[in-house]
């Protein structure tokens, strides 16, 4: 089997498994976890701190691309690792834009009431999807925090294998914080991770030429 065919099958398999996990979570896990988190945890400070990890990638990516543009005008040209880091920045901003459209498309209320008495599972017993409803009260799915922390991690996964434990742990910690604070349903986080991974892997495959792959594999 060719490498490209193997990659395609792996991608389809991962997408199918991820979709199944989202459906299982929506049907069986989202409401019990949200109810337990609301009743037992009461939004602990450590969970809030974990969610702040996801506040870093977007401004860091904007700053990184701006700095790269200025450096380009001054004569700098990205080498192997420069292209890898630029791919991570582009993947992050692509994922950030994509999640906004999907939030609008799915129109899912939040686990709790946050904005102008919005309907929610905890507040009003509202649970489900209201496609293209619009409004901040219907923007829970997918999780934007999970999306923007997963995208750069996925983009760096192949080319920085020594740091793979970090690329796994960072999205997991953010998701743990979101669930602990009852900011998102479990399926929101799974879908955000899928979206971020798709953007990260897709952009890195487009941006990283064969020499990078060869250089990494030869180590």
Order of alpha helices (4+ residues) and beta strands (2+ residues): alpha-alpha-alpha-alpha-alpha-alpha-alpha-alpha-alpha-alpha
